[in-house]
Amino acid sequence: MAIDRYGLGRVIGEPGVLPQRAQRVDPSMPLRPGEVAIDVESLNIDAASFKQLKEAAGGDSAKIAAAVQDIVRTRGKMQNPVTGSGGMLIGRVRECSPEHPDAARLKPGTRLATLVSLTLTPLVIDEVVAVHPAIDRLDVKGRAILFASGIYAELPSDLPDTLALAALDVCGAPALVARYVRPGMKVLVLGAGKSGALCLAQARKALAGQGSLLALDISPKALEALKGIGLCDHTIAADATQAVAVLDRVREATGGALADLVVNCASVAQTEMASILSVRDGGTVIFFSMATSFTSAALGAEGVGKDVTMLVGNGYAPGHAALTLELLRAEPKLRRLFEERYV
């Protein structure tokens, strides 16, 4: 039997549809050629999705667990029907098809983190062991299937699993920042969470002491933590859904020049226009937030006559996992921040 590289055969009732777009996928065993079965230990739910689940559950961990189990039971994967987003997982290889390209490496017991979204990953949850609302994580007992096209990272031996999971969950963000930041630029990052901190660390490295870094978040405490470890030059405590107010603050902070590059890592909706207004004409906005609306961004930029390049952050870039883990290794203060927040 030929390898089903993209998992099309796992899609239920929608021929030719890819698993990410499908309403339901089949997570059942046995394995098919080219697949890997993973004993799942933890799910890292993406920030926008977890925020929605948490609000809908009134902060009740048992209700969050029940909601996730219901989604997975219904869809065969973890794809929040409200946000459309998922997350990623860590676990151990249970079994690897001999046809998988990395079959020689993926021996039973190998610990890994999947770097493809839970929105396309066939998943069964037998039990939710614990819910960690502060870090968007569920510890579970379950099983997942990784397709031949699915990217992953073996968990490093020199970093705690929980630390690696927190960083790898958003490793596409700093990797793309590395492509676009150049010395001399003014860079604004919206959101002081995991991806925001990593993007600032990578931007600082790429600026090489030439340029300026601004961080914006609604939480003064989160911003102070970032500034306290030297990840930004200026902080702006503001609500990113209030675009005009944000524009005024960014103008003030940049002497009217605005930012050359804006990186949106906010976990709430309706922050598109704050990003677009904060960048100079001819500048670039990278949207990493899963709460981003293409319609709002495209029509919003048109509506205010802004000549801006807008990029949708891809969770994959060659070498993204290694780049992100190396940031933690090379930046002791950043590592401590992650350990305090996410471990």
C-alpha positions, -999 to +999 in steps of 0.1 A: +000+000+000+013+035-009+021+060+018-007+084+025+016+113+031-010+139+042-035+116+059-062+120+033-074+085+041-081+095+077-107+121+067-143+109+072-169+116+046-151+143+027-130+128-002-100+149-012-102+172+018-071+176+039-073+166+076-069+202+089-100+214+070-121+182+076-149+182+101-139+147+113-109+124+111-105+087+120-080+083+149-084+045+151-056+019+150-040+000+133-014+022+118-013+028+081+018+030+059+040+060+068+023+068+101+035+070+137+015+062+168+023+084+198+013+078+235+003+114+244+014+129+277+004+166+273-015+189+250-005+225+247-037+243+235-030+274+215-036+306+234-066+319+215-083+285+218-076+281+255-088+316+263-121+309+246-125+275+263-116+290+297-141+319+293-168+295+282-162+273+312-161+302+336-126+292+346-137+258+358-109+232+351-133+203+350-155+220+324-124+229+303-114+192+304-149+181+295-150+206+266-117+194+252-128+157+255-161+165+238-143+182+208-119+153+204-146+127+207-167+145+181-140+154+156-113+129+162-088+158+167-085+189+188-099+217+167-118+244+187-150+250+166-151+286+177-115+297+170-106+269+145-072+265+161-056+236+180-021+235+195+005+207+198+015+177+219+043+158+235+045+121+241+064+089+233+065+069+201+044+038+206+048+024+171+063+035+138+053+022+104+084+008+086+074+030+056+079+062+076+108+083+063+123+084+098+115+049+108+152+042+117+151+070+143+116+068+157+120+038+179+093+030+206+099+052+236+114+081+217+101+113+233+090+140+209+069+171+204+048+173+173+053+206+154+021+203+134-012+215+146-037+194+166-062+206+141-050+179+117-037+153+142-059+122+148-063+120+185-080+099+212-081+111+249-086+083+274-083+106+304-075+141+313-051+139+342-047+176+350-056+210+336-031+239+339-051+270+331-022+294+337-001+278+309-028+266+285-019+229+290-036+196+297-019+165+309-036+135+294-035+098+287-042+092+250-030+084+216-022+104+185-012+097+149+015+116+130+015+114+093+046+111+071+044+148+063+042+157+100+071+176+114+083+169+149+112+175+173+129+150+196+128+164+231+162+177+242+179+160+271+193+193+286+159+211+290+129+200+311+100+187+290+076+214+301+101+241+292+107+226+258+070+222+252+062+258+260+089+270+236+083+246+208+046+254+208+054+288+192+088+281+176+076+293+142+073+329+155+109+337+163+121+318+132+101+341+110+113+371+129+148+361+122+141+364+085+127+399+086+145+418+113+175+438+102+198+461+121+184+497+124+148+487+124+121+498+149+103+466+159+070+464+178+057+432+193+021+430+204+016+404+232+039+397+261+033+359+263+055+330+251+056+339+214+060+376+222+090+370+245+107+347+220+101+372+191+116+400+212+147+378+221+152+369+184+147+405+173+172+418+198+197+393+185+191+402+149+192+440+156+228+436+169+225+467+190+212+489+162+175+498+163+148+497+189+124+472+204+089+480+217+066+456+235+029+462+239+005+444+262-025+451+283-006+438+314+019+462+329+032+433+350+040+412+320+057+441+303+078+449+333+090+413+333+101+416+297+118+449+302+134+437+334+154+410+315+164+434+287+141+421+260+128+455+250+137+492+251+102+506+255+070+492+269+034+503+260+007+492+284-024+494+262-054+474+250-045+462+214-082+462+205-082+500+207-064+508+175-065+546+176-053+547+212-025+523+203-015+545+173-011+575+196+011+556+220+033+542+193+037+576+176+048+590+210+072+562+216+088+564+181+089+602+177+062+599+150+082+574+128+061+544+137+075+508+135+093+493+105+080+458+116+051+449+138+047+413+151+012+405+163+013+377+190-019+388+208-043+361+219-074+381+215-095+391+184-098+426+168-061+436+171-055+438+134-059+475+131-037+483+160-010+464+141-016+481+108-018+516+121+014+511+142+036+503+111+049+529+088+039+531+051+059+504+033+065+485+065+056+449+074+031+433+098+035+396+108+003+381+122+011+351+145-021+354+165-046+326+157-073+352+165-064+372+134-091+378+108-079+380+072-110+400+063-104+426+091-067+429+082-072+432+044-102+455+044-089+475+074-056+483+056-075+493+025-099+514+045-072+536+061-051+537+029-021+520+044+006+506+021+018+477+043+030+441+036+010+417+057+023+382+064+005+353+080+029+336+103+035+300+093+042+277+122+069+260+102+103+273+090+133+252+084+153+249+117+126+266+137+128+242+167+165+243+170+166+281+167+140+285+195+156+260+219+190+277+213+174+310+223+166+295+257+200+280+261+218+313+252+196+336+272+196+325+309+172+353+319+147+343+292+149+307+303+142+317+339+112+337+327+099+307+309+105+285+339+087+309+362+057+312+339+053+279+321+070+250+340 
